[in-house]
Amino acid sequence: MLTRGQTQIYLLGSCVTEVIGAKLPSRRQVFGLFMDRHITQKLSIRDIATQVVQLVLPFWEKAMIPTRPKQHCISQLEKLFEEWRILKKHQNCVTPGHKLKEAEFVDRLEDLFDVAQADALSMIKIPEDRAFLIAQREKGRRGVTASAEVRGYRTADRYLRISMNFCGYGYHFRQSHGYGIRIGYGQRITDCKFA
């Protein structure tokens, strides 16, 4: 059994076994998950980065924010690991410059692990989603994705009113990416289940 001292990661603290929460993932969460996989699975850096990015991208899809291609997200995570590795190599260095770099790295860990497209703000049409992304990019990452789910229902309700087709037991709406919403008679849009 490993002790806490053996499981502590330089500048990170403890590892993360899963990304949870109602906000978009922070750099600390993503890097902690990466380091957990790196220590336990002992795969290549590229393979672990690919696994972690596949676990992180659904948070962005849930918030309906367009993301960069997966290979760019993977390279972003690999750069974060490389920056950490260089700092760890000189961890016994006590110069003010190195201590400043360490403090900057730790401070940036609480920021958003931003995989949104460069022009995501212009691509997002719903003002609440645009405001949510801006709030998540600020220090402290204000806002939660639970409100994004409610906004998703409102958006789905608007599209549902535009293109309804009658089925035998309710209405069925199919969006362009294949998700469907079924609403039985007498149900509100918030009670619907994804088909």
Secondary structure by P-SEA (a helix, b strand, c coil): ccccccccccccccccccccccccccaaaaaaaaaaaaaaccccaaaaaaaaaaacaaaaaaaccccccaaaaaaaaaaaaaaaaaaaaacccccaaaaaaaaaaaaaccccccccccccccccccaaaaaaaaaaacccccccaaaaaaaaaaaaaaaaaabbbbcccbbbbbcccbbbbbbcccccccccccc
